[in-house]
Amino acid sequence: MDAHDDSPAMTLLRLLAQGAPAAELEAVVPGSAATDDAAAAQAADEARDLALRVRAAFDSRRRREAELTGLVETARDLAAMRDPSGILEAIVRRARALLGTDVAYLTLFDPEAGDTFMRATDGSVSAEFQEVRLSLGDGLGGLVASTRKPYWSADYLHDHRFQHTGTIDSAVGDEGLVSICGTPLLVEDEFVGVLFAANRSPRPFSPDQVALLGSLAALAAVSIVQTRSAEEVRRHTAGVERAAAAHDRFAELVLAGGGVDDITKALGDLLGGWVVLLSSEGELLSTHGSAPLPDDGNAGVLARSRAVRETDSTGRLAHDPGTDQWAIGVKAPQTPLGTLVLGGVGILDDADRRTVERASVVTALVLLFERTAAEAEQRVRTDLVADLVSGRGDPTSLATRARAQGIDPTAPHAVLVAHADPDTPRRTLLLAAHAAAGQGSVVGEHDGHVVALLPSQDPHEAAAELARRLSRLATVTVGAAGPTTLGADLPAVWREAVRTVSALVSLGLAGTGASAGHLGFAGLVVGSAPDVSGYVAQHLGPLLDYDARRGSELVKTLQAYFDAGGSPRHAATDLHVHVNTVSQRLERISALLGPHWQRPDDALELQLALRLMRLQVNRLSAGGSPTR
């Protein structure tokens, strides 16, 4: 063929070689009029059609190469990213660029809500559109999500294939979108979300564009799932490291001799909230942070909380979403020791839950250590108390042992015996009494009784105070005797305290504390050495003193008054005085004894004192000695 051949075929070949566009190829042969030879004209038309087909194939291949290059670059960029939010932004940005659309956006599936929500956009200008949520089945995106198949429309708002809603159509209209294409993000059977490309003009999407968007969606889904998995691995690793660090910290505290206060503080510092440790009886053992406790520190509200009740029932870590409180039991084998309650920490992940569980185990160990040490110390105190009140052992050795417990054996002590209702364990009463008795005292057991030796000059007040302090534990009755030093007469004083507590219970005075001297005539019965003279002086002393100073007969008049059944006239007859004299003497008695001496209880005590005084006088007249 001639190199200077200007035939249509050669012209088309030269244009193809130069990469001329299709429009330039069409202009080479204007039609069949380009030549008078019909056969040549037909050949020219065929050559032009063939050149256009070759041009279209070249353009398709070039476009496909560009798309593949874009997909490769997208895959490389996504693989280099670790920030999930950056990955989503990169996906929609690349989708918009590769498809040449006005807008690209991506929604993610929300398993809890059961819908998809807008997560990333590129080219969007509408705030309403950027916040829209699509229920499964609603709109084009909802249909893609429910069927997991791609859908597209050249004119969405007028396309009746889709279930239109006012919310979705309003958002689409506010963004000005007309043509929309959406394809699902899938990884095997897991639905991740939907990737969209959209235009603000009625431009249909070609199958190649739909396929390209699908390829981008596949890359995006894999990247999102991989990033989530990597993030989950990082969180798990960080959690394991955090839990291991917590375990190491708890172990260090235990090895350093730390107590439950150190454990609750460490747990609160690790999780960033407040922590409370309750005993198995619901009492406050330790607290850290701003726990919701009343001003008096009463932990009853927490002890009755839903989380505590649930962990008591299940034995596992429990959560109350209403109060955002967590609780876990602190237990030794078959022995509940207490409960850890914490709050202000939000939702705990697996690592944080393991930290709480470790804290409960370590707390149980610390409580067992403390209980073992306390029981060993209590055995020493119990042995000392038993030897003191029974009179066993060498006095010098007993005094030395007492001083070792911080007790002065030469100081006056009140001897107290505590009695609780049958439902209260003896060990619980013993430890509670030890805590309530305070410094300088010793508490132990002897002959089935809980005994406390307190430095005090007032046994009655000491008994009442101890009963009051133990009232939060149970109904505790305390009998007292003394005061006495820790010497030879201590066993007798202890027996009096035992009789006193028995008398209090028998008299219906359970839950109180008193000494025999404050039981009135009942104290004369339970006392080991009844103080008759003291009893008489307590009730008749003001009258006896007045008669001694004035030479009057107030005591005699009082006796005559009671003998006469409370009649001043009959008393006057017996005394051989005028009734006005008796009335004046009774007024003086009221002034000395108080206005209530005629009340039945007080009158009974006075009559008993008069009877005892008369017995003393008769004993002296017979040559005996006065009864103390």
C-alpha positions as CSV (number, residue, x, y, z in Angstrom):
1,M,0.0,0.0,0.0
2,D,1.3,3.5,-0.9
3,A,2.6,5.4,2.1
4,H,0.8,8.4,0.9
5,D,-2.5,6.6,0.5
6,D,-5.3,9.0,1.5
7,S,-8.0,6.4,1.5
8,P,-10.6,6.5,4.3
9,A,-9.2,3.3,5.7
10,M,-5.7,4.7,6.0
11,T,-7.0,7.9,7.5
12,L,-8.9,5.9,10.2
13,L,-5.9,3.8,11.0
14,R,-3.7,6.9,11.4
15,L,-6.3,8.6,13.7
16,L,-6.6,5.4,15.8
17,A,-2.8,5.3,16.1
18,Q,-2.9,8.9,17.3
19,G,-5.6,8.2,19.8
20,A,-8.2,10.4,18.2
21,P,-11.6,10.6,19.9
22,A,-14.7,8.9,18.4
23,A,-16.1,12.2,17.1
24,E,-13.0,12.8,15.0
25,L,-13.3,9.2,13.6
26,E,-16.9,9.8,12.6
27,A,-15.9,12.9,10.6
28,V,-13.5,11.0,8.3
29,V,-16.3,9.7,6.0
30,P,-19.3,12.0,5.8
31,G,-21.5,9.2,4.4
32,S,-22.1,7.4,1.1
33,A,-21.7,10.6,-0.8
34,A,-18.0,10.6,-0.2
35,T,-17.5,8.4,-3.3
36,D,-19.4,7.6,-6.5
37,D,-18.4,3.9,-6.2
38,A,-21.2,2.2,-4.1
39,A,-18.9,-0.6,-3.2
40,A,-16.2,1.7,-2.1
41,A,-18.7,3.8,-0.1
42,Q,-19.9,0.7,1.7
43,A,-16.3,-0.3,2.5
44,A,-15.6,3.1,3.9
45,D,-18.7,3.0,6.1
46,E,-17.7,-0.5,7.4
47,A,-14.1,0.8,8.0
48,R,-15.5,3.7,10.0
49,D,-17.8,1.5,12.1
50,L,-14.9,-0.9,12.7
51,A,-12.7,2.0,13.8
52,L,-15.4,3.3,16.2
53,R,-15.7,-0.2,17.7
54,V,-11.9,-0.3,18.1
55,R,-12.0,3.1,19.7
56,A,-14.8,2.1,22.1
57,A,-12.8,-1.0,23.1
58,F,-9.7,1.1,23.6
59,D,-11.7,3.5,25.8
60,S,-13.3,0.7,27.8
61,R,-10.0,-0.9,28.4
62,R,-8.4,2.3,29.4
63,R,-11.3,3.1,31.7
64,R,-11.1,-0.4,33.2
65,E,-7.4,-0.1,33.7
66,A,-8.0,3.3,35.4
67,E,-10.6,1.6,37.6
68,L,-8.4,-1.3,38.5
69,T,-5.6,1.1,39.2
70,G,-7.9,3.1,41.4
71,L,-9.0,-0.1,43.2
72,V,-5.4,-1.2,43.8
73,E,-4.6,2.3,45.2
74,T,-7.7,2.2,47.3
75,A,-6.7,-1.2,48.7
76,R,-3.2,0.0,49.4
77,D,-4.5,3.1,51.1
78,L,-7.0,1.2,53.2
79,A,-4.4,-1.3,54.2
80,A,-2.1,1.4,55.5
81,M,-4.8,3.0,57.7
82,R,-5.6,2.1,61.3
83,D,-8.1,4.7,62.3
84,P,-11.6,3.5,61.5
85,S,-13.0,7.0,61.0
86,G,-10.2,7.7,58.5
87,I,-10.9,4.5,56.6
88,L,-14.6,5.4,56.1
89,E,-13.7,8.9,54.9
90,A,-11.2,7.5,52.4
91,I,-13.8,5.0,51.1
92,V,-16.4,7.6,50.2
93,R,-13.8,10.0,48.9
94,R,-12.4,7.4,46.5
95,A,-15.8,6.2,45.4
96,R,-16.9,9.7,44.5
97,A,-13.6,10.2,42.5
98,L,-13.7,6.9,40.7
99,L,-17.4,7.1,39.7
100,G,-17.3,10.8,39.1
101,T,-20.5,11.4,41.0
102,D,-21.6,14.5,42.9
103,V,-21.9,12.8,46.3
104,A,-20.7,9.5,47.9
105,Y,-21.8,8.3,51.3
106,L,-21.7,5.3,53.6
107,T,-24.1,3.9,56.2
108,L,-23.2,1.4,58.9
109,F,-25.4,-1.3,60.3
110,D,-26.5,-0.8,64.0
111,P,-27.3,-4.3,65.4
112,E,-28.9,-3.0,68.5
113,A,-31.3,-0.6,66.7
114,G,-31.7,-2.9,63.7
115,D,-31.2,-0.1,61.1
116,T,-28.4,1.8,59.4
117,F,-27.0,5.2,60.1
118,M,-25.0,7.8,58.2
119,R,-21.4,7.4,59.0
120,A,-19.3,9.2,56.3
121,T,-20.1,11.5,53.4
122,D,-18.1,13.2,50.6
123,G,-19.7,16.1,48.7
124,S,-22.7,16.4,51.0
125,V,-23.9,19.8,52.0
126,S,-27.1,19.0,54.0
127,A,-27.0,18.6,57.8
128,E,-30.4,16.8,57.6
129,F,-29.0,14.3,55.1
130,Q,-25.9,13.6,57.1
131,E,-27.9,12.6,60.2
132,V,-30.6,10.4,58.6
133,R,-31.2,6.8,59.6
134,L,-32.6,4.1,57.3
135,S,-34.7,1.3,58.7
136,L,-34.3,-2.0,56.9
137,G,-36.6,-2.0,53.8
138,D,-37.2,1.8,53.7
139,G,-35.9,3.7,50.7
140,L,-33.2,2.5,48.3
141,G,-30.6,2.1,51.0
142,G,-33.0,0.2,53.3
143,L,-33.9,-2.1,50.4
144,V,-30.2,-2.8,49.8
145,A,-29.7,-3.5,53.5
146,S,-32.6,-5.9,53.8
147,T,-31.9,-7.8,50.5
148,R,-28.2,-7.4,50.5
149,K,-28.3,-6.7,46.8
150,P,-27.3,-3.5,44.8
151,Y,-30.0,-1.1,43.6
152,W,-29.8,2.0,41.5
153,S,-32.2,4.6,40.1
154,A,-31.9,7.5,37.7
155,D,-34.7,9.4,39.4
156,Y,-35.1,8.1,43.0
157,L,-37.9,10.4,44.2
158,H,-40.2,9.3,41.4
159,D,-39.1,5.6,41.4
160,H,-42.0,3.6,42.9
161,R,-39.9,0.4,43.3
162,F,-38.8,1.8,46.7
163,Q,-40.7,2.3,49.9
164,H,-40.6,6.0,50.4
165,T,-40.8,7.7,53.8
166,G,-41.2,11.3,54.7
167,T,-37.9,11.4,56.6
168,I,-35.8,9.8,53.9
169,D,-37.4,11.7,51.0
170,S,-37.0,15.0,52.9
171,A,-33.3,14.3,53.5
172,V,-32.7,13.3,49.9
173,G,-34.6,16.4,48.7
174,D,-32.6,18.7,51.0
175,E,-29.4,17.3,49.6
176,G,-30.8,17.7,46.0
177,L,-30.1,14.1,45.0
178,V,-31.8,12.7,41.9
179,S,-29.9,9.5,40.8
180,I,-28.7,7.1,43.5
181,C,-26.8,3.8,43.4
182,G,-26.3,1.7,46.5
183,T,-24.5,-1.6,47.1
184,P,-24.1,-3.6,50.3
185,L,-20.9,-4.0,52.3
186,L,-20.6,-7.7,53.0
187,V,-17.9,-10.0,54.4
188,E,-19.0,-13.6,54.0
189,D,-22.4,-13.6,55.7
190,E,-21.8,-10.4,57.8
191,F,-23.6,-7.3,56.7
192,V,-21.6,-4.2,57.5
193,G,-23.4,-1.4,55.8
194,V,-24.2,0.3,52.4
195,L,-22.0,2.3,50.1
196,F,-23.7,4.9,47.9
197,A,-22.9,7.1,44.9
198,A,-25.3,9.8,43.9
199,N,-25.8,12.7,41.5
200,R,-27.9,15.8,41.6
201,S,-29.0,15.3,38.0
202,P,-30.9,12.4,36.4
203,R,-27.8,10.4,35.2
204,P,-28.3,6.7,35.0
205,F,-25.7,4.3,36.3
206,S,-24.1,1.9,33.9
207,P,-23.5,-1.7,34.8
208,D,-19.7,-1.0,34.9
209,Q,-20.3,1.8,37.5
210,V,-22.5,-0.5,39.6
211,A,-19.8,-3.2,39.4
212,L,-17.1,-0.7,40.3
213,L,-19.1,0.6,43.3
214,G,-19.5,-3.1,44.3
215,S,-15.8,-3.7,44.2
216,L,-15.2,-0.6,46.3
217,A,-17.8,-1.8,48.7
218,A,-16.1,-5.2,49.0
219,L,-12.8,-3.6,49.8
220,A,-14.4,-1.2,52.3
221,A,-16.2,-4.1,54.1
222,V,-13.1,-6.1,54.4
223,S,-11.1,-3.1,55.6
224,I,-13.8,-2.2,58.2
225,V,-14.0,-5.7,59.6
226,Q,-10.3,-6.1,59.7
227,T,-9.9,-2.8,61.4
228,R,-12.6,-3.7,63.9
229,S,-10.9,-7.0,64.5
230,A,-7.5,-5.3,64.9
231,E,-9.1,-2.8,67.3
232,E,-10.7,-5.7,69.2
233,V,-7.3,-7.4,69.5
234,R,-5.7,-4.2,70.7
235,R,-8.4,-3.7,73.3
236,H,-8.2,-7.3,74.4
237,T,-4.4,-7.1,74.6
238,A,-4.6,-3.8,76.5
239,G,-7.3,-5.4,78.8
240,V,-5.1,-8.4,79.5
241,E,-2.2,-6.1,80.3
242,R,-4.4,-4.0,82.5
243,A,-5.8,-7.0,84.3
244,A,-2.3,-8.4,84.8
245,A,-1.1,-5.0,86.1
246,A,-4.0,-5.0,88.5
247,H,-3.2,-8.5,89.7
248,D,0.4,-7.5,90.3
249,R,-0.7,-4.5,92.2
250,F,-3.0,-6.5,94.4
251,A,-0.3,-9.1,95.0
252,E,2.2,-6.3,96.0
253,L,-0.4,-4.9,98.5
254,V,-0.9,-8.3,100.1
255,L,2.8,-9.1,100.3
256,A,3.4,-5.7,101.8
257,G,0.9,-6.4,104.6
258,G,-1.9,-4.2,103.1
259,G,-5.4,-4.3,104.4
260,V,-8.9,-4.1,102.9
261,D,-8.6,-0.2,102.8
262,D,-5.6,-0.6,100.5
263,I,-7.5,-3.1,98.3
264,T,-10.6,-0.8,97.9
265,K,-8.4,2.2,97.2
266,A,-6.4,0.3,94.5
267,L,-9.6,-1.0,92.9
268,G,-11.1,2.5,92.9
269,D,-8.0,4.0,91.4
270,L,-7.8,1.3,88.7
271,L,-11.4,1.6,87.6
272,G,-11.9,5.3,88.3
273,G,-15.0,5.0,90.6
274,W,-16.0,4.5,94.2
275,V,-15.7,1.2,96.1
276,V,-17.4,0.0,99.3
277,L,-16.6,-3.2,101.1
278,L,-19.5,-4.6,103.2
279,S,-19.2,-7.4,105.8
280,S,-21.3,-10.5,105.5
281,E,-23.7,-8.9,108.0
282,G,-24.0,-5.8,105.7
283,E,-21.8,-3.5,107.9
284,L,-19.3,-1.1,106.4
285,L,-15.8,-2.4,106.4
286,S,-14.0,-0.1,104.0
287,T,-14.9,2.7,101.5
288,H,-13.0,4.7,98.9
289,G,-14.3,7.5,96.8
290,S,-17.7,9.3,96.9
291,A,-19.9,6.3,97.7
292,P,-23.6,7.1,98.2
293,L,-23.7,6.5,102.0
294,P,-25.7,8.4,104.5
295,D,-24.0,10.9,106.8
296,D,-24.0,8.4,109.6
297,G,-22.1,5.9,107.4
298,N,-24.9,3.4,107.6
299,A,-24.4,0.9,104.7
300,G,-27.8,-0.6,105.0
301,V,-29.0,1.0,101.7
302,L,-26.1,-0.5,99.7
303,A,-26.5,-3.9,101.5
304,R,-30.1,-4.1,100.3
305,S,-29.4,-2.9,96.7
306,R,-30.4,-4.9,93.7
307,A,-26.8,-5.6,92.6
308,V,-25.9,-7.0,96.1
309,R,-29.1,-9.1,96.3
310,E,-28.3,-10.5,92.8
311,T,-24.7,-11.4,93.6
312,D,-25.8,-13.0,96.9
313,S,-28.2,-15.1,94.8
314,T,-26.0,-16.0,91.8
315,G,-22.5,-15.8,93.3
316,R,-21.3,-13.9,90.2
317,L,-20.5,-10.3,89.4
318,A,-23.8,-8.5,89.2
319,H,-24.8,-5.1,87.6
320,D,-27.8,-2.8,88.3
321,P,-28.2,-0.5,85.2
322,G,-30.6,1.6,87.1
323,T,-28.1,2.8,89.7
324,D,-25.0,1.9,87.7
325,Q,-23.7,-0.2,90.6
326,W,-21.7,-3.4,90.4
327,A,-21.4,-6.0,93.2
328,I,-19.5,-9.2,93.7
329,G,-19.4,-11.5,96.7
330,V,-16.2,-11.9,98.8
331,K,-16.1,-15.6,99.8
332,A,-13.9,-18.3,101.2
333,P,-15.0,-21.9,100.5
334,Q,-18.5,-22.2,101.8
335,T,-18.0,-19.0,103.9
336,P,-19.4,-15.6,102.9
337,L,-17.0,-12.9,104.1
338,G,-18.6,-9.8,102.5
339,T,-19.4,-8.0,99.3
340,L,-17.6,-5.5,97.1
341,V,-19.8,-2.8,95.7
342,L,-18.6,-0.2,93.2
343,G,-20.1,2.5,91.1
344,G,-19.3,5.5,88.9
345,V,-17.4,3.2,86.5
346,G,-19.9,2.8,83.6
347,I,-19.9,-0.4,81.6
348,L,-17.0,-2.8,82.5
349,D,-15.3,-4.7,79.7
350,D,-14.0,-8.2,80.2
351,A,-10.6,-7.0,81.5
352,D,-12.2,-4.7,84.1
353,R,-14.6,-7.5,85.2
354,R,-11.6,-9.8,85.7
355,T,-10.0,-7.0,87.7
356,V,-13.1,-6.8,90.0
357,E,-13.1,-10.6,90.3
358,R,-9.4,-10.6,91.3
359,A,-10.1,-7.9,93.8
360,S,-12.8,-10.0,95.4
361,V,-10.4,-13.0,95.7
362,V,-7.6,-10.9,97.1
363,T,-10.0,-9.2,99.5
364,A,-11.2,-12.6,100.7
365,L,-7.5,-13.6,101.4
366,V,-6.9,-10.4,103.3
367,L,-10.1,-10.9,105.4
368,L,-9.2,-14.5,106.1
369,F,-5.7,-13.3,107.2
370,E,-7.3,-10.6,109.4
371,R,-9.9,-13.1,110.8
372,T,-7.2,-15.6,111.6
373,A,-5.1,-13.0,113.3
374,A,-8.1,-11.6,115.2
375,E,-9.1,-15.1,116.3
376,A,-5.6,-15.8,117.6
377,E,-5.6,-12.6,119.5
378,Q,-9.1,-13.3,120.8
379,R,-8.0,-16.7,122.1
380,V,-5.3,-15.0,124.1
381,R,-7.9,-12.5,125.5
382,T,-10.4,-15.2,126.2
383,D,-7.8,-17.3,128.1
384,L,-6.9,-14.2,130.1
385,V,-10.5,-13.4,131.0
386,A,-11.4,-17.0,131.8
387,D,-8.4,-17.2,134.2
388,L,-9.2,-13.9,135.8
389,V,-12.9,-14.4,136.5
390,S,-12.4,-18.0,137.6
391,G,-9.5,-17.2,139.9
392,R,-7.2,-19.7,138.2
393,G,-3.5,-19.1,137.9
394,D,-0.8,-17.2,139.7
395,P,-1.8,-13.5,140.5
396,T,1.6,-12.2,139.4
397,S,1.4,-14.1,136.1
398,L,-2.2,-12.9,135.5
399,A,-1.2,-9.3,136.2
400,T,1.7,-9.6,133.7
401,R,-0.6,-11.0,131.0
402,A,-3.2,-8.3,131.7
403,R,-0.5,-5.6,131.2
404,A,0.5,-7.2,128.0
405,Q,-3.1,-6.6,126.8
406,G,-2.8,-2.9,127.8
407,I,-4.8,-3.4,131.0
408,D,-3.9,-2.0,134.4
409,P,-4.8,-4.7,136.9
410,T,-4.7,-2.3,139.8
411,A,-7.3,0.1,138.4
412,P,-11.0,-0.3,139.2
413,H,-12.9,-2.2,136.5
414,A,-16.5,-2.8,135.8
415,V,-17.3,-6.5,135.1
416,L,-19.9,-6.8,132.3
417,V,-21.6,-9.9,131.0
418,A,-23.3,-9.6,127.6
419,H,-26.3,-11.7,126.5
420,A,-27.8,-11.7,122.9
421,D,-30.8,-13.4,121.4
422,P,-30.2,-17.0,120.3
423,D,-29.9,-16.1,116.6
424,T,-26.7,-14.1,117.2
425,P,-23.6,-16.2,116.8
426,R,-21.4,-16.2,119.9
427,R,-18.3,-15.4,117.9
428,T,-20.1,-12.4,116.3
429,L,-21.1,-11.1,119.7
430,L,-17.6,-11.6,121.1
431,L,-15.9,-9.7,118.3
432,A,-18.5,-6.9,118.3
433,A,-18.2,-6.5,122.1
434,H,-14.4,-6.3,121.7
435,A,-14.7,-3.6,119.2
436,A,-17.3,-1.7,121.3
437,A,-15.5,-2.0,124.6
438,G,-12.6,0.2,123.4
439,Q,-9.0,0.8,124.6
440,G,-7.9,-0.4,128.0
441,S,-10.5,-3.2,128.2
442,V,-10.4,-6.9,127.6
443,V,-13.3,-9.1,126.3
444,G,-13.4,-12.9,126.3
445,E,-15.6,-15.9,127.2
446,H,-16.1,-17.9,130.3
447,D,-18.6,-20.6,131.1
448,G,-20.6,-19.8,128.0
449,H,-20.8,-16.0,128.7
450,V,-19.3,-13.1,126.9
451,V,-17.4,-11.1,129.5
452,A,-15.9,-7.6,129.3
453,L,-13.6,-6.0,131.9
454,L,-13.7,-2.2,131.4
455,P,-11.8,0.4,133.4
456,S,-14.7,2.3,135.0
457,Q,-16.0,3.6,138.4
458,D,-19.6,3.3,137.2
459,P,-20.6,-0.2,136.2
460,H,-24.2,0.8,135.5
461,E,-23.2,3.5,133.0
462,A,-20.6,1.2,131.4
463,A,-23.3,-1.5,131.0
464,A,-25.8,0.9,129.5
465,E,-23.3,2.3,127.0
466,L,-22.1,-1.2,125.9
467,A,-25.7,-2.3,125.4
468,R,-26.4,0.8,123.3
469,R,-23.3,0.3,121.1
470,L,-24.2,-3.4,120.5
471,S,-27.9,-2.6,119.7
472,R,-27.0,-2.3,116.0
473,L,-25.9,-5.9,116.0
474,A,-28.9,-7.4,117.8
475,T,-30.9,-7.2,121.0
476,V,-28.0,-7.4,123.6
477,T,-28.5,-7.3,127.3
478,V,-25.6,-6.3,129.6
479,G,-25.4,-7.0,133.3
480,A,-22.7,-5.2,135.4
481,A,-21.0,-5.5,138.7
482,G,-18.2,-3.9,140.5
483,P,-16.1,-1.8,140.4
484,T,-13.2,-4.0,141.4
485,T,-9.6,-4.5,140.7
486,L,-8.5,-7.6,138.8
487,G,-7.7,-9.4,142.1
488,A,-9.1,-12.1,144.3
489,D,-12.6,-10.8,144.6
490,L,-13.1,-10.7,140.8
491,P,-14.8,-14.2,140.6
492,A,-17.5,-13.2,143.0
493,V,-18.1,-9.9,141.2
494,W,-18.3,-11.8,137.9
495,R,-21.0,-14.1,139.3
496,E,-23.0,-11.1,140.4
497,A,-22.8,-9.7,136.8
498,V,-24.0,-13.1,135.5
499,R,-27.0,-13.0,137.9
500,T,-27.7,-9.4,137.0
501,V,-27.9,-10.1,133.2
502,S,-30.2,-13.1,134.0
503,A,-32.4,-10.8,136.1
504,L,-32.6,-8.2,133.4
505,V,-33.8,-10.8,130.9
506,S,-36.2,-12.3,133.3
507,L,-37.7,-8.9,134.2
508,G,-38.3,-8.1,130.5
509,L,-35.5,-5.6,130.3
510,A,-33.7,-7.3,127.4
511,G,-31.7,-4.9,125.3
512,T,-30.7,-2.7,128.3
513,G,-27.7,-2.6,130.6
514,A,-27.7,-2.1,134.3
515,S,-25.9,-3.1,137.6
516,A,-27.5,-4.9,140.5
517,G,-27.5,-1.6,142.5
518,H,-29.7,0.1,139.9
519,L,-32.3,-2.7,139.9
520,G,-33.8,-1.5,143.2
521,F,-35.0,-4.3,145.4
522,A,-34.4,-6.8,142.6
523,G,-30.7,-5.9,142.8
524,L,-30.8,-7.2,146.4
525,V,-31.8,-10.6,145.2
526,V,-29.3,-11.0,142.4
527,G,-26.4,-9.3,144.2
528,S,-23.6,-11.6,145.5
529,A,-23.3,-9.4,148.7
530,P,-26.6,-7.5,149.2
531,D,-25.9,-3.9,150.4
532,V,-28.8,-3.5,152.7
533,S,-27.5,-0.4,154.5
534,G,-26.7,1.1,151.2
535,Y,-30.2,0.4,149.9
536,V,-31.8,1.9,153.1
537,A,-29.6,5.0,152.8
538,Q,-30.4,5.3,149.1
539,H,-34.1,5.6,149.8
540,L,-34.4,6.9,153.4
541,G,-31.1,8.8,153.7
542,P,-32.6,12.3,153.4
543,L,-35.2,11.6,156.1
544,L,-32.7,9.9,158.4
545,D,-30.3,12.8,158.1
546,Y,-33.1,15.3,158.8
547,D,-34.3,13.4,161.9
548,A,-30.7,13.2,163.2
549,R,-30.2,17.0,162.8
550,R,-33.6,18.2,164.0
551,G,-34.6,15.5,166.4
552,S,-37.8,15.0,164.3
553,E,-39.7,11.8,163.6
554,L,-40.1,11.9,159.8
555,V,-39.1,8.2,159.4
556,K,-41.5,7.1,162.1
557,T,-44.3,9.2,160.6
558,L,-43.6,7.7,157.1
559,Q,-43.9,4.2,158.7
560,A,-47.1,5.0,160.4
561,Y,-48.5,6.5,157.2
562,F,-47.9,3.3,155.3
563,D,-49.1,1.1,158.2
564,A,-52.3,3.2,158.2
565,G,-52.9,2.4,154.5
566,G,-52.0,6.0,153.5
567,S,-54.5,7.7,155.8
568,P,-53.1,10.8,157.6
569,R,-55.9,10.7,160.2
570,H,-55.3,7.1,161.2
571,A,-51.5,7.7,161.2
572,A,-52.1,10.6,163.6
573,T,-54.1,8.4,165.9
574,D,-51.3,5.8,166.0
575,L,-48.7,8.5,166.6
576,H,-50.9,10.3,169.2
577,V,-50.5,13.6,167.4
578,H,-52.9,16.0,165.7
579,V,-53.7,15.2,162.1
580,N,-52.3,18.6,161.0
581,T,-49.0,17.6,162.5
582,V,-49.0,14.5,160.3
583,S,-49.9,16.6,157.3
584,Q,-47.0,19.0,157.9
585,R,-44.6,16.1,158.3
586,L,-45.8,14.5,155.0
587,E,-45.2,17.9,153.3
588,R,-41.6,17.9,154.7
589,I,-41.2,14.3,153.4
590,S,-42.3,15.4,150.0
591,A,-39.8,18.3,150.0
592,L,-36.9,15.9,151.0
593,L,-37.8,12.9,148.8
594,G,-39.5,14.6,145.9
595,P,-43.2,14.9,144.9
596,H,-43.4,11.4,143.4
597,W,-42.6,9.3,146.5
598,Q,-46.2,8.1,146.8
599,R,-46.3,6.6,143.3
600,P,-46.7,2.8,143.6
601,D,-43.1,1.8,142.5
602,D,-41.4,4.5,144.7
603,A,-43.7,3.7,147.6
604,L,-42.9,0.0,147.3
605,E,-39.1,0.8,147.4
606,L,-39.7,3.0,150.5
607,Q,-41.7,0.4,152.3
608,L,-39.0,-2.2,151.6
609,A,-36.3,0.1,152.9
610,L,-38.4,0.7,156.1
611,R,-38.8,-3.0,156.5
612,L,-35.1,-3.7,156.1
613,M,-34.2,-0.9,158.5
614,R,-36.5,-2.4,161.1
615,L,-34.8,-5.8,160.6
616,Q,-31.4,-4.1,161.1
617,V,-32.7,-2.5,164.3
618,N,-34.1,-5.8,165.6
619,R,-30.8,-7.5,164.7
620,L,-28.8,-4.9,166.7
621,S,-31.2,-5.2,169.6
622,A,-30.6,-9.0,169.6
623,G,-26.8,-8.4,169.7
624,G,-26.0,-8.9,166.0
625,S,-24.0,-6.8,163.6
626,P,-25.7,-4.6,161.0
627,T,-26.0,-6.1,157.5
628,R,-24.1,-4.4,154.9
